[in-house]
Every structure is written in structure tokens, then in C-alpha cells.
Amino acid sequence: NISIIKMQQNPCNCPQEGRRRVSSNRHNTSRQQISEDETPISCCVRMKCLVFITVVTALLKHGLSYTQERRYVEGSNVNLGEALQFLREYDREASGMCFRVTSAQWNYSTNTTDFNRRRMIEDQTLSAKFQRVSWRRATSFSWTRLPDPVVRRQLHMLATEGRSHLSTERSSDLLQIVAEMKDIYTRARICPYAINNYNYRYGGNLSRILAHSRDYDEQLHVWHAWHDAIGPQIRNKYVQYVQLANHAAKLNGFHDAGQQMRESYEDPDFNTHLSELWATLAPLYRELHAYVRHHLVRRYGPERVRPDGPLPAHLLGNMWAQNWKNLADMVLPFPGKPVVDVSSEMLRQSYTPLRMFQVAEEFFTSLGLKPMPPEFWHHSMLEKPLDRPVVCRASAWDFCNHKDYRIKQCTVVSMDDLLTIHHEMAHIQYYLQYADQPLLFREGANPGFHEAIGDVITLSVSNPRHLQRIGLLNNVTDDYETSMNYLLLTALEKVAYLPFAFLVDQWRWGLFAGDWNIDEMNARWWELRLRHQGIIPPVVRTERDFDPAAKYHIPADMPYMRYFVSLVLQFQLHQALCEAAGHFGPLHTCTIYRSREAGRLLGEVLSAGSSRPWAEVIRIMTRGRTDKLDARPLLEYFKPLSMWLNVENRDESLVGWSTTGEDTALFARCQ
């Protein structure tokens, strides 16, 4: 048995490094109260500290491995047969537990009652208890010394991920806190503009107003009211969340919860590599920023949008300024040329949500991939029900039983939702392809792979040539002006998203690491948004506000860097699949529809799951050219647009943005 060693507070202020990892709960995303009963084992790098000697002695006594950089909890059992037997038992029992928890989560998401929320939390708590027992069994093995690499990899996942070492009570507390924050977000309402009646929620009316209104004050009202409805209610809970997340991470051997989040990328220099990728991509974003700013100045005037400054966050057609595609009517380079939007044609052809899903399925079967199983069509929620509240955010579900896969989506007949369906069905295809892997390997090669797979499919589906082939677009032309319209629309969605996808977890990781304090976390949020995104709040914000919570992934405890990784990765994968399909010509003109060769390569990538390091999967994907994330395919895809933007911006006073005292005063920490 491996026990947690109780110790006094660090008597000599030693650096809190080298903590041992003591738990694994791959599905628990909750947070709990801190207690002295679970004081983390401390390590002092100064040899004179008695703490260091005590800890190392204790570790040796309990048969644990120790290194300066990390500590893994291990027992002394090196019997490979017993390890294999344990993993077989775990796979069977964990699959049943996964089905139970996923079913409870589905029931709540498709009917958000208090009863269903309590049942979901109860099952999540039971799952956490199961994971704790499994962690104890996994760490009874000296798994780093076992000869089988597949066994080592599975035991490593069990021994080093999650929070399985925490008590049932504390796990329940964590689940409760996260559920409460998510509930605040889901139930938030605001007053419509100039009407004193709280009946607007995000996901419907609010998103439509920001997308289509060009009334400066109406957009400001929606932005301001939404942030005020969410942040102040969540702020104190989030402070508690940070403390709890860090406490759990330290018990598990990490410096902080951010380091624990990054562990799944299997790269000790992951954050450095991310920064290098963003530095490579930032010039393209700045060109797009300058071009869009020019049009916003023309629309709203220099008194509201400074010609060389950052952009007000409420004017970009999206609550978080992460997707600018709704500005198309304002910034389209050649408005006289066709724009790819087949929504009206879908309505003319009497498309239904069901038909949209059938069209998506045919895309995958045209590649030689798997059709959706019968359970998918029987159990999925394809439209918003009228008789109960639901979480409308589209999502794909794996019930861990090799047959039940579902999509939940409040579908409307539109091109946007057609693309979303293909994206979510790509997740289902991933589930189907790696279904024969052990449960521990049934996930993406890294956290960004799933999103990248979904998005790489939409790169082909949104292509005008593909839409023509499926009968939704007539008279496709490949002239220069039409191509620029298409590329700019794609950039408004993809390139505009890059800095936001990068900075969300930079903010969260910095908070976890103690790079800034709780009493300045809102100001730091806006500092990062100004630095990377060139965005400022439209009204004064203070530390009484908590604007990060206006993004669902923050209160929901969902890592976000996967979206930045997926943005880079999807273009790498798109390039590789297009080469397999025999495509010639500019990368943005490629569609892999009906290419069995591309389907074979995609199937090989998907079927691996997480059974091997993601660098190896990238090497397979690129046919040996690289095993790293590479920004060059993204830049190649947008190269024609980049050249065009360089010409368009030559008369701009600044490509990028200057920062003044008035900008930073909007979120100064002294307020």
C-alpha cells in the first residue's frame, strides 16, 4: 500500500518542485476543497533542508521512483502477467462505468433538470471512486520497469493523469463546483436592447444580434450585459476552483494545474513550441487585423475605432471576437462576385436536419470509411426539442460500448450547420476507427487531434467544388476575385481564431502558475487579449468583473489549447490528405471527397487513437517528413490571400496596433 505522507509546511521556503504524481482520473473534471489531510509532499532542492531528506527516505521506503524533474508513484510488482490481467479487468469495468457516466451526462445535456444534474453528479462521483481504486492497483506495479511498451503506456496513463487520489467527499465537492459554474452559464439571461425583460440567452438571440446588427449601441448592450450576467456570479467560485485545481495537481506530482494540463501532450517544452508557432503565424493575423480595422473605421468612424489601434471587442460579430465571418458583408473584397453560402439552396431543395446528416454520412463512406451505426440514428438528438431545456452546443458522444455513438445538435437548415454536422460526424468516425483499441487508447493522439479531424473535413466540404458535386452550388468559377472572397471568408474564421485559441490557456496556465494574483486576473485577461489579439473591452472593466467566464470552457473546466493545436494540425493533415488524393494546384482548391487513397491514410491516422505518441502519428500522416506541428501548410493555404492583403494594407498607417494609456485604462488593475 502506498500512503500519502503528512508533513508540516515547508520549514525553509524551499521551491515546490519535483512533486510526486499520485493519482489518475481521466474523466473527472471537477474541483474540491483544500484540506490539511492532503498536504502535498514537498521537496527542497537545497540539501540542507530536512524536508528533502525526509521525503526521499520515505519514497525509497515505499518503493517509489524519484527524479529531480518528476516522481512517479510505483510499487514493486514487476509481474507482466498480473499487469496484463489487471488491464483486462480495468478495460471491462471502466467501459461499463464510462457508459453509465456518459448516459447520465447525456440525460442532463438533453434535459437540464435539477434531478438529472444530481444524478449526473452522483454517477461522476461513483466514477471517481472507481478511478481511485484503479489508480491504487495501477501504482502497485513497478510499471516503468515492465518490458511491454503497450502495458507501460497504459499504466502510465492510469498512474499520472487525473485526480484519483482524492477522497470521495472531495471529488464530489469538485464535481459540484464545476456543475454550479456550468449551470450559471447555461441559465444566464439578459435584457433585450431597450426592453426591460430578461429573456435572451446565448446561443440564439444574442449570437444573431452580434452577427447581424450594425447598431454600435445595441452590440455594446449585448456584449456588456452578457459579461455582467456571467462573470460576477462565477468569480468567487473560480477563485476556489484555482486553489483546488492546483492542490490536486500538486498532490499528483505537478508544479501546478497548468503543468498537469500540458502533460497529455508528452512534450516538456510544449509551451515554448506553442509560442514559436504563434510567432510564425502572427504576421498573417496582423495583416488580417489591419484590413478589418480599415473597414470598421469606415463603418463606425475614427472616434470609435482608432485607425492604428486595437479593435473594440463587441464589433467583430462574435461574443469573444474569435470568429469574424459575420463581418463578411462589410469586408468582402469583391462584393460583386459570388460568395459560397448554400443555405438558400438547401431551403429551396427542402433540406431537413435528417437529410443534412445523411449527406454528411455519404461524405465519409465515399472515402471508404465507416457508416453511422443504427444506434446513432435511433438515439441522436438532431433537432432542438420544444418540450424541455437542453444544452444546444453541438457535440459528439461515445458511450464506450462499441455500438452507441450519438450527436447532440439543435440543427437548423443552413450551410453553417451542414459544416458543423460534418465536423461532429468526424468525431464519430474517429470513435468508430479506434473502437478496437483498449479503452485507455480510445482518444485522440493528442488533445488537438479530435478537433483537427473535424475541421479538416470541413475544409473539403466547404470547398465550392465539393458543394457543386453534391448539387448545392451551380456555376462554380475559379477566377482570382472569387478565390479571394473564399479565402478571406475562411481566414475570418480560421486566422482570426488563432490568437484567441492561443491565449485562453496562456491566461489559465499563468493563473495556475502564480504568474499573477487572483486580484488581477481580469486585468491579465485583457492584457493578453490586447497583446495577442489586438482587442480591447468596449467599456471599463474592473476586478469585480470576471470576463474570462463569458467563455464556456473556463467555467466548464475544459482545456482550450487543443483548439490552437487543431488549427495548425488541420492544415498539415489537409495537405497530407490532398497529396494522397493526387491533388494538383493551390491547397485551398482541394477536396478529398470520393478519394479512397485519402480515406486509407485518414483511417490509418484515426485507428491508432492514443496508442502511440502523437509525434509518431504525425510522422505517419506526413509520410515521414516531420513528427512536429508545422505552421507552413496553414501559411501555404492562405498564401494567395496573404499576398493580396500585403497590397491592400500598403496605405495603412500601421499593420498591427499601437497601445495607448486610454486602451489600458479600460482594464487597469488599480480600479
VOVEXTOR-761155 format. One line per 3 residues: number of its first residue (from 1); their letters; for each residue x, y, z negated of C-alpha. Coordinates in Angstrom, 2 decimals, padded with zeros to 5 digits, m for minus. Layout:
// residues N
NUM	A	X:Y:Z; ...
END
This chain:
// residues 671
1	NIS	000.00:000.00:000.00; 001.18:003.49:000.85; 000.17:006.17:m001.60
4	IIK	000.29:009.94:m001.44; 002.97:011.21:m003.84; 001.73:014.02:m006.08
7	MQQ	004.23:016.81:m006.57; 004.40:020.24:m008.11; 004.56:023.35:m005.95
10	NPC	007.89:023.77:m004.20; 010.13:024.99:m007.05; 012.72:026.69:m004.86
13	NCP	010.68:028.13:m001.98; 012.04:025.57:000.44; 010.93:025.64:004.07
16	QEG	007.85:023.48:004.53; 009.31:021.31:007.28; 009.64:017.63:008.02
19	RRR	006.29:016.68:006.54; 005.30:013.08:006.94; 002.33:012.12:009.03
22	VSS	m000.24:010.24:007.05; m003.50:009.92:008.97; m005.27:009.30:012.21
25	NRH	m008.83:010.14:013.12; m009.14:010.63:016.84; m012.80:011.59:016.70
28	NTS	m013.04:013.72:013.55; m013.13:017.42:014.37; m014.22:018.74:011.01
31	RQQ	m012.57:020.69:008.24; m012.75:020.36:004.44; m011.92:021.99:001.11
34	ISE	m008.37:022.01:m000.20; m007.65:020.20:m003.42; m004.60:019.69:m005.59
37	DET	m005.32:015.96:m005.34; m003.85:016.03:m001.83; m000.78:018.20:m002.20
40	PIS	001.47:017.68:000.84; 004.85:016.11:000.34; 007.38:018.92:000.62
43	CCV	010.88:018.77:001.96; 013.65:021.25:001.29; 016.47:021.42:003.79
46	RMK	018.78:022.71:001.06; 020.32:019.65:m000.50; 020.47:021.23:m003.95
49	CLV	016.66:021.11:m004.23; 015.43:018.30:m006.40; 012.31:018.14:m004.26
52	FIT	014.26:016.86:m001.26; 015.91:014.09:m003.26; 012.62:013.07:m004.83
55	VVT	010.80:012.87:m001.51; 013.50:010.92:000.32; 013.76:008.48:m002.57
58	ALL	010.01:008.00:m002.55; 009.95:007.48:001.20; 012.65:004.86:001.03
61	KHG	010.87:003.16:m001.83; 007.68:002.86:000.22; 009.49:001.66:003.35
64	LSY	008.77:004.79:005.40; 010.93:006.04:008.22; 012.30:009.57:007.81
67	TQE	013.95:012.01:010.15; 014.62:015.70:009.88; 012.09:016.54:012.62
70	RRY	009.22:014.24:011.73; 008.17:011.50:009.37; 006.11:008.58:010.44
73	VEG	004.26:006.51:007.90; 005.21:002.88:008.32; 005.05:m000.28:006.32
76	SNV	007.38:m003.24:006.55; 005.33:m005.67:008.64; 007.09:m006.43:011.95
79	NLG	004.91:m009.40:012.90; 003.87:m008.73:016.50; 001.13:m011.37:016.44
82	EAL	m000.54:m009.75:013.45; m000.29:m006.33:015.10; m001.96:m007.67:018.25
85	QFL	m004.71:m009.29:016.17; m005.31:m006.02:014.32; m005.55:m004.06:017.57
88	REY	m008.05:m006.55:019.00; m010.19:m006.22:015.88; m009.86:m002.44:015.94
91	DRE	m010.90:m002.25:019.58; m014.07:m004.24:018.92; m015.06:m002.44:015.73
94	ASG	m014.08:001.04:016.92; m016.09:000.59:020.11; m019.18:m000.13:018.03
97	MCF	m018.51:002.86:015.81; m017.93:005.08:018.83; m021.28:004.01:020.29
100	RVT	m023.03:004.82:017.03; m021.46:008.27:016.62; m021.84:009.20:020.28
103	SAQ	m025.50:008.21:020.15; m026.05:010.44:017.13; m024.26:013.32:018.84
106	WNY	m026.35:012.81:021.97; m029.57:012.78:019.94; m028.65:016.08:018.33
109	STN	m027.48:017.74:021.54; m030.71:016.79:023.31; m032.93:017.70:020.35
112	TTD	m031.26:020.14:017.95; m033.34:019.50:014.85; m032.07:019.60:011.28
115	FNR	m032.88:015.90:010.95; m030.75:014.97:013.95; m027.93:017.19:012.71
118	RRM	m027.93:015.43:009.32; m027.93:012.02:010.98; m025.05:013.08:013.21
121	IED	m023.01:014.26:010.23; m023.76:011.04:008.34; m022.52:008.91:011.22
124	QTL	m019.46:011.11:011.73; m018.66:010.71:008.03; m019.01:006.95:008.32
127	SAK	m016.70:007.01:011.34; m014.14:009.00:009.37; m014.22:006.35:006.66
130	FQR	m013.68:003.64:009.26; m010.75:005.55:010.73; m009.17:005.88:007.27
133	VSW	m009.32:002.13:006.78; m007.90:001.60:010.27; m005.11:004.07:009.59
136	RRA	m004.10:002.22:006.44; m003.96:m001.05:008.34; m002.03:000.51:011.23
139	TSF	000.55:002.04:008.92; 001.15:m001.27:007.18; 003.18:m002.19:010.27
142	SWT	006.70:m001.00:010.97; 005.38:m000.07:014.36; 008.45:001.80:015.61
145	RLP	010.36:m001.49:015.40; 007.85:m003.65:017.25; 009.17:m004.89:020.63
148	DPV	005.96:m004.45:022.67; 005.71:m000.86:024.04; 001.94:m001.11:024.54
151	VRR	001.45:m002.13:020.92; 003.79:000.62:019.75; 001.89:003.23:021.74
154	QLH	m001.48:002.21:020.31; m000.22:002.08:016.74; 001.49:005.44:017.25
157	MLA	m001.86:006.93:018.24; m003.55:005.49:015.17; m000.76:006.46:012.80
160	TEG	m000.15:010.04:013.90; m003.41:011.55:015.13; m006.38:012.92:013.25
163	RSH	m007.17:013.24:009.56; m007.89:009.71:008.47; m006.05:010.05:005.17
166	LST	m008.69:012.40:003.75; m011.34:011.20:001.32; m014.91:010.54:002.37
169	ERS	m016.09:013.59:000.47; m013.57:015.88:002.12; m014.23:014.51:005.59
172	SDL	m017.92:015.15:005.03; m017.16:018.71:003.96; m015.18:019.30:007.13
175	LQI	m017.91:017.97:009.34; m020.42:020.16:007.54; m018.39:023.34:008.01
178	VAE	m017.90:022.81:011.72; m021.55:021.84:012.17; m022.62:025.05:010.43
181	MKD	m020.41:027.20:012.65; m021.70:025.48:015.77; m025.25:025.90:014.54
184	IYT	m024.77:029.65:014.06; m023.51:029.91:017.61; m026.27:027.77:019.12
187	RAR	m029.09:029.59:017.33; m027.82:033.14:017.85; m030.29:035.62:019.37
190	ICP	m030.07:039.28:020.31; m032.50:042.06:021.19; m033.05:042.70:024.88
193	YAI	m031.89:046.10:026.02; m034.25:048.84:024.77; m036.67:046.26:023.30
196	NNY	m036.78:045.54:019.57; m037.43:041.81:019.80; m034.85:039.09:019.13
199	NYR	m035.42:036.52:021.85; m032.31:036.42:024.06; m029.79:033.62:023.61
202	YGG	m026.60:032.97:025.52; m026.80:030.58:028.44; m029.85:032.06:030.11
205	NLS	m030.94:035.67:029.95; m027.64:037.03:028.66; m025.48:035.37:031.27
208	RIL	m027.83:036.56:034.02; m027.72:040.16:032.78; m023.94:040.21:032.69
211	AHS	m023.78:038.53:036.08; m026.16:040.83:037.93; m026.66:044.09:036.04
214	RDY	m024.58:047.05:037.13; m026.00:049.28:034.39; m023.00:050.17:032.23
217	DEQ	m025.07:050.67:029.08; m027.12:047.50:029.49; m023.97:045.41:029.91
220	LHV	m022.46:047.14:026.88; m025.53:046.38:024.79; m025.48:042.69:025.67
223	WHA	m021.75:042.34:025.03; m021.86:044.26:021.75; m024.99:042.59:020.38
226	WHD	m023.76:039.07:021.17; m020.40:039.57:019.49; m022.09:041.11:016.45
229	AIG	m024.60:038.26:016.24; m021.88:035.61:016.10; m018.60:036.84:014.63
232	PQI	m019.52:038.33:011.23; m021.57:035.25:010.31; m018.76:032.85:011.18
235	RNK	m015.73:034.84:009.98; m015.60:033.63:006.37; m016.29:030.05:007.39
238	YVQ	m013.46:030.27:009.88; m011.05:031.52:007.23; m011.90:028.42:005.27
241	YVQ	m011.51:026.33:008.42; m007.96:027.62:008.98; m006.92:026.71:005.45
244	LAN	m008.48:023.28:005.69; m007.08:022.52:009.14; m003.58:023.46:008.05
247	HAA	m003.88:021.45:004.86; m004.96:018.36:006.77; m002.17:018.82:009.32
250	KLN	000.49:019.17:006.63; m000.70:016.01:004.95; m000.31:014.36:008.31
253	GFH	003.31:015.42:008.72; 002.93:018.58:010.80; 004.00:022.12:010.03
256	DAG	000.50:023.40:010.82; m002.67:022.50:012.69; m001.41:024.07:015.90
259	QQM	001.54:021.72:016.00; m000.86:018.84:015.46; m002.98:020.02:018.41
262	RES	000.10:020.11:020.63; 001.18:016.60:019.64; m001.14:014.99:022.17
265	YED	000.96:016.50:024.98; 004.01:014.44:023.93; 006.36:017.36:024.60
268	PDF	008.27:019.06:021.76; 008.84:022.11:024.00; 005.28:022.22:025.28
271	NTH	004.58:025.81:024.24; 007.78:027.02:025.91; 006.83:025.24:029.12
274	LSE	003.37:026.80:028.99; 004.87:030.27:028.67; 007.11:029.60:031.66
277	LWA	004.13:028.52:033.74; 002.18:031.63:032.80; 005.17:033.86:033.60
280	TLA	005.26:032.30:037.08; 001.54:032.85:037.65; 001.14:036.28:036.02
283	PLY	002.22:038.33:039.09; m000.64:036.86:041.14; m003.09:037.68:038.34
286	REL	m001.82:041.26:038.10; m002.41:041.73:041.83; m005.99:040.50:041.45
289	HAY	m006.47:042.68:038.35; m005.33:045.80:040.21; m007.58:045.06:043.17
292	VRH	m010.67:044.52:040.98; m009.87:047.59:038.87; m009.83:049.74:042.00
295	HLV	m013.40:048.69:042.78; m014.55:049.13:039.17; m013.19:052.68:039.18
298	RRY	m015.14:053.37:042.35; m018.29:051.95:040.75; m018.16:053.39:037.24
301	GPE	m015.76:056.31:037.56; m012.29:057.02:036.10; m013.81:058.27:032.83
304	RVR	m015.00:054.71:032.09; m012.31:052.66:033.85; m008.83:054.18:033.83
307	PDG	m007.16:053.80:037.26; m003.92:052.48:035.73; m005.32:050.91:032.57
310	PLP	m006.87:047.73:031.21; m010.45:046.76:032.02; m013.43:047.08:029.64
313	AHL	m014.43:043.55:028.70; m018.15:043.93:029.47; m017.84:044.92:033.14
316	LGN	m016.49:041.70:034.66; m019.69:039.69:034.99; m018.96:037.27:032.16
319	MWA	m019.16:037.48:028.36; m015.46:036.66:027.95; m014.13:038.24:031.18
322	QNW	m012.78:034.80:032.08; m014.66:034.39:035.36; m015.12:037.32:037.73
325	KNL	m017.05:035.63:040.54; m020.18:037.65:039.71; m018.38:040.76:040.95
328	ADM	m018.37:039.39:044.49; m020.94:041.91:045.72; m018.66:044.71:044.55
331	VLP	m015.19:043.46:045.55; m015.69:041.23:048.60; m013.01:042.17:051.17
334	FPG	m015.17:041.72:054.25; m018.85:042.01:053.28; m019.93:041.70:056.90
337	KPV	m018.53:038.18:057.08; m020.26:035.02:055.77; m019.98:034.11:052.08
340	VDV	m020.10:030.49:051.03; m023.26:030.15:048.93; m025.66:027.43:049.98
343	SSE	m028.22:027.98:047.21; m030.87:029.34:049.56; m030.29:026.48:052.00
346	MLR	m030.70:023.97:049.17; m034.03:025.55:048.27; m035.08:025.58:051.93
349	QSY	m034.33:021.85:052.14; m036.37:021.22:048.96; m033.43:020.01:046.92
352	TPL	m034.25:018.75:043.42; m031.90:018.16:040.49; m032.11:014.42:041.16
355	RMF	m031.13:014.85:044.80; m028.18:017.02:043.74; m026.89:014.19:041.54
358	QVA	m027.37:011.70:044.38; m025.34:013.92:046.72; m022.56:014.05:044.13
361	EEF	m022.55:010.28:043.74; m022.18:009.88:047.52; m019.05:012.04:047.44
364	FTS	m017.33:009.56:045.11; m018.50:006.44:046.90; m017.22:007.95:050.18
367	LGL	m013.74:007.78:048.62; m014.20:004.12:047.78; m014.76:004.90:044.09
370	KPM	m017.49:003.52:041.86; m021.21:004.40:041.96; m023.05:005.51:038.84
373	PPE	m024.36:002.53:036.83; m028.13:002.03:036.31; m027.90:003.28:032.71
376	FWH	m026.67:006.63:033.99; m029.86:007.27:035.94; m032.07:005.95:033.15
379	HSM	m030.62:007.88:030.19; m029.06:011.11:031.51; m030.70:014.49:030.89
382	LEK	m030.70:016.08:034.34; m033.06:018.98:033.62; m033.90:021.13:030.62
385	PLD	m036.85:019.68:028.70; m039.69:022.04:027.86; m040.72:020.46:024.55
388	RPV	m037.60:020.76:022.39; m034.43:022.80:021.85; m031.27:021.38:023.44
391	VCR	m027.63:022.32:023.93; m027.65:023.25:027.61; m023.89:023.30:028.18
394	ASA	m023.22:020.64:030.80; m021.27:017.64:029.52; m020.38:014.05:030.40
397	WDF	m020.69:011.23:027.86; m019.01:007.85:027.41; m020.84:005.60:024.93
400	CNH	m017.87:003.22:024.65; m019.78:000.09:025.65; m018.62:m000.28:029.29
403	KDY	m022.08:000.47:030.71; m023.71:003.56:029.19; m022.47:006.81:030.74
406	RIK	m024.55:009.97:030.85; m024.59:013.61:031.90; m026.47:016.29:030.00
409	QCT	m027.24:019.34:032.11; m030.04:021.91:032.37; m029.86:021.80:036.15
412	VVS	m031.31:024.45:038.42; m031.17:024.20:042.19; m028.13:026.29:043.10
415	MDD	m024.66:025.90:044.54; m023.11:026.63:041.14; m024.98:023.74:039.56
418	LLT	m024.17:021.48:042.50; m020.48:022.10:041.83; m020.99:021.56:038.10
421	IHH	m022.66:018.21:038.79; m019.67:017.08:040.86; m017.35:018.24:038.06
424	EMA	m019.24:016.34:035.36; m019.61:013.25:037.53; m015.84:013.30:038.00
427	HIQ	m015.58:012.85:034.23; m017.91:009.86:034.50; m015.75:008.48:037.31
430	YYL	m012.72:008.81:035.02; m014.60:006.86:032.33; m015.51:004.15:034.83
433	QYA	m011.97:003.84:036.19; m010.25:003.39:032.82; m013.05:001.34:031.25
436	DQP	m010.89:m001.81:031.20; m008.21:m000.16:029.09; m008.16:m000.64:025.30
439	LLF	m010.32:001.96:023.56; m007.27:003.90:022.39; m006.23:004.39:026.02
442	REG	m009.69:005.39:027.26; m009.00:009.10:027.60; m007.16:011.42:029.95
445	ANP	m003.43:011.09:030.44; m003.19:014.36:028.52; m005.99:016.64:027.28
448	GFH	m005.91:018.66:030.50; m006.36:015.74:032.88; m010.10:015.32:032.50
451	EAI	m010.81:018.95:033.36; m008.32:018.84:036.22; m010.05:015.81:037.72
454	GDV	m013.40:017.57:037.55; m012.05:020.74:039.12; m010.04:019.06:041.87
457	ITL	m013.26:017.50:043.12; m014.96:020.91:043.26; m012.05:022.28:045.32
460	SVS	m013.12:019.87:048.06; m016.87:020.17:047.50; m016.88:023.99:047.66
463	NPR	m014.93:023.93:050.92; m017.04:025.23:053.84; m016.05:022.25:055.99
466	HLQ	m017.42:019.84:053.41; m020.65:021.79:052.99; m021.08:021.69:056.75
469	RIG	m020.55:017.92:056.83; m023.31:017.33:054.27; m025.73:019.60:056.13
472	LLN	m025.79:022.62:053.83; m023.82:025.08:055.95; m024.06:025.91:059.63
475	NVT	m021.69:027.68:061.98; m018.51:027.38:059.91; m015.81:029.75:061.13
478	DDY	m012.12:029.72:060.25; m011.29:033.31:061.11; m008.97:035.34:058.90
481	ETS	m011.62:037.57:057.34; m013.89:034.67:056.36; m010.90:032.87:054.83
484	MNY	m010.02:035.94:052.76; m013.59:036.13:051.47; m013.44:032.45:050.48
487	LLL	m010.03:032.72:048.82; m010.95:035.85:046.90; m014.13:034.25:045.60
490	TAL	m012.10:031.24:044.49; m009.48:033.48:042.86; m012.18:035.39:040.96
493	EKV	m012.99:032.07:039.33; m009.60:030.34:039.10; m006.89:033.03:038.95
496	AYL	m008.96:035.34:036.74; m009.34:032.47:034.27; m005.62:031.81:033.85
499	PFA	m004.74:034.35:031.11; m007.84:033.67:029.03; m007.28:029.92:029.21
502	FLV	m003.68:030.55:028.11; m004.32:032.97:025.25; m007.18:031.34:023.31
505	DQW	m004.97:028.68:021.76; m002.00:031.04:021.60; m004.15:033.06:019.21
508	RWG	m005.35:029.98:017.32; m001.87:028.45:017.07; m000.42:031.75:015.87
511	LFA	m003.06:031.93:013.17; m002.35:028.36:012.08; 001.41:029.01:012.05
514	GDW	001.07:032.11:009.90; 002.43:034.43:012.58; m000.29:036.82:011.45
517	NID	m002.58:037.03:008.47; m006.27:036.41:008.04; m006.88:040.14:007.57
520	EMN	m005.55:040.92:011.06; m006.86:038.02:013.10; m009.35:040.09:015.11
523	ARW	m006.73:042.70:015.98; m004.33:039.98:017.07; m007.03:038.51:019.28
526	WEL	m007.36:041.81:021.12; m003.61:042.34:021.26; m003.28:039.04:023.12
529	RLR	m006.16:039.86:025.42; m004.63:043.22:026.24; m001.15:041.78:026.77
532	HQG	m002.08:038.81:028.95; m005.50:039.62:030.37; m005.40:043.41:030.64
535	IIP	m008.73:043.59:028.82; m009.91:045.91:026.02; m013.13:045.90:023.97
538	PVV	m015.71:048.43:025.15; m016.37:049.63:021.59; m014.31:049.88:018.42
541	RTE	m013.69:046.53:016.72; m012.52:046.01:013.15; m011.59:043.11:010.91
544	RDF	m015.20:042.96:009.78; m015.86:041.63:013.25; m014.65:038.25:014.43
547	DPA	m014.74:038.36:018.20; m012.96:035.04:018.94; m016.04:033.26:017.56
550	AKY	m018.07:034.56:020.51; m016.36:031.77:022.49; m017.96:028.41:021.63
553	HIP	m014.71:026.46:021.48; m013.49:028.50:018.50; m016.29:027.69:016.01
556	ADM	m016.68:024.21:017.51; m013.03:023.31:016.71; m012.35:022.39:020.33
559	PYM	m008.80:022.81:021.67; m008.65:025.15:024.64; m005.19:024.88:026.18
562	RYF	m006.44:021.91:028.17; m008.16:024.39:030.49; m004.93:026.21:031.29
565	VSL	m003.19:022.89:031.87; m006.04:021.77:034.09; m005.86:024.95:036.18
568	VLQ	m002.26:024.20:037.05; m002.71:020.44:037.31; m005.75:020.52:039.60
571	FQL	m003.80:022.22:042.38; m000.95:019.73:042.01; m003.45:016.91:042.31
574	HQA	m005.28:018.63:045.18; m002.02:018.92:047.12; m001.19:015.24:046.49
577	LCE	m004.66:014.02:047.50; m004.67:016.17:050.63; m001.33:014.71:051.66
580	AAG	m002.73:011.22:051.11; m005.74:012.17:053.23; m003.43:013.24:056.06
583	HFG	m004.45:016.89:055.91; m002.53:019.41:058.02; m002.88:023.14:057.68
586	PLH	m003.33:025.59:054.79; m004.05:023.90:051.48; m007.26:025.85:050.91
589	TCT	m008.83:024.32:054.04; m008.50:020.72:052.81; m011.35:018.45:051.74
592	IYR	m010.78:014.81:050.76; m014.38:013.75:051.48; m014.53:010.25:053.03
595	SRE	m010.77:009.66:052.69; m010.21:006.15:051.34; m006.47:006.85:051.09
598	AGR	m007.09:009.80:048.79; m009.57:007.67:046.86; m006.98:004.94:046.31
601	LLG	m004.46:007.44:044.92; m007.10:009.06:042.73; m008.24:005.69:041.44
604	EVL	m004.66:004.77:040.53; m004.27:008.00:038.56; m007.61:007.60:036.78
607	SAG	m007.33:003.92:035.92; m004.20:004.47:033.82; m006.10:006.51:031.24
610	SSR	m003.64:007.39:028.49; m001.87:004.03:028.60; 001.37:005.68:029.71
613	PWA	002.94:009.11:029.12; 001.31:011.75:031.31; 004.66:012.59:032.90
616	EVI	004.64:009.11:034.44; 001.12:009.64:035.75; 002.19:012.90:037.40
619	RIM	005.11:011.07:038.99; 002.68:008.51:040.42; 000.38:011.30:041.57
622	TRG	003.17:013.21:043.35; 004.82:010.04:044.67; 007.96:010.60:042.67
625	RTD	008.56:014.27:043.45; 008.15:015.50:039.88; 006.95:014.48:036.45
628	KLD	006.19:018.02:035.25; 003.45:020.59:035.54; 004.20:022.74:038.57
631	ARP	002.64:026.12:039.40; 003.82:026.09:043.02; 000.79:024.27:044.53
634	LLE	m001.52:026.87:042.99; 000.59:029.67:044.44; 000.66:027.86:047.79
637	YFK	m003.12:027.56:047.79; m003.55:031.31:047.25; m000.56:032.41:049.34
640	PLS	m002.66:033.97:052.14; m004.66:035.91:049.55; m001.52:036.98:047.68
643	MWL	m000.05:038.45:050.85; m003.31:040.26:051.57; m003.51:041.66:048.00
646	NVE	000.06:042.97:048.27; m001.02:045.06:051.24; m004.31:046.17:049.69
649	NRD	m002.63:047.30:046.46; 000.20:049.27:048.04; m001.57:052.58:047.33
652	ESL	m002.40:051.70:043.72; m000.55:053.73:041.11; 000.19:050.57:039.12
655	VGW	m000.12:046.84:039.71; m000.67:045.67:036.17; m001.80:048.05:033.44
658	STT	m000.41:050.69:031.14; m001.42:050.79:027.49; m002.20:053.98:025.58
661	GED	m002.93:054.79:021.97; m006.59:055.08:022.87; m006.58:051.46:024.03
664	TAL	m005.01:050.05:020.88; m007.10:052.31:018.63; m010.12:050.27:019.68
667	FAR	m008.90:047.39:017.52; m006.28:048.94:015.22; m005.63:046.83:012.13
670	CQ	m005.94:049.80:009.79; m009.69:050.05:010.45
END
